[in-house]
């Protein structure tokens, strides 16, 4: 029931674009360092499938900086999408290499121009994944959940902090997200 592909198919892209949640997994090269798995909500607003071999998403401010810190040391990344709301189970993993483009850098602004309605309050970077391998499997053991709604808490928090910090928002992010749990560099001035 599973398989491997060099890129996402059109059907897989269409299915991914309908998801509300995905997971990101990263790890630095040091075997003693922590492996990180981060859930990412608001997928319909933050995730873009550019083509079968490239996905990018807005990385939002949060309590940690593990993904960015890990990508700075090694670009390896895995995205996990799974069907939670229908009786037709499905799991898709996208393995690839990631690059981080910090907020208001030239490349970030290419993806999310200033004043773009797509730029979400609290967005701290764009993470671009170049996909090397796609795996898919059935997910027969995954329970079925009901999607009720996305939470607005992070959006409200991001808007509040951006309003309070103004032009100092980037400095605020650097102070709050300077180091990962392993002490790796996260955001720098």
RARA-V14026 format. One line per field, one symbol per residue. ss: DSSP state (H for helix, E for strand, - for the rest). psi: psi as a letter, one per 20 degrees, with the letter a starting at -180 (. if undefined). burial: + if it has 9 or more other ideal C-beta (glycine too) atoms within 8 Angstrom, else -. Layout:
BEGIN
ss=???
psi=???
burial=???
END
This chain:
BEGIN
ss=--EEE----HHHHHHH-----EEEEEE-------EEEEEE--HHHHEEEEE--EEEEEEE-----HHHHHHHH--EEEEEEE--------EEEEEEEEEEEE---HHHHHH-----------EEEEEEEEEEEEEEE---------------HHHHHHHHHHHHHHHHHHHHHHHH--E-----E----
psi=iraqqirqrhggggggiiqiqrqpprprhpiirqppppqoakhhhippogaijpqqqppqqairkggggghhhpjpqppppqpijrinqqpppopapqqpoqpjrggghggnqqjpiioppjpirppppophppqqrgkiiprprppgrqqighgggggggggghcijgghgghghkhqrhijqpeqq.
burial=----+-++---++-+++-+-++++++++----+--+-+-+++++-++-+--++++++++++--++++++++++---++++++++----+++++++++++++++----++-++------++-++++++++++-++++--+--+-----------++-+++-++--+---++++++--++++-+-++++--
END
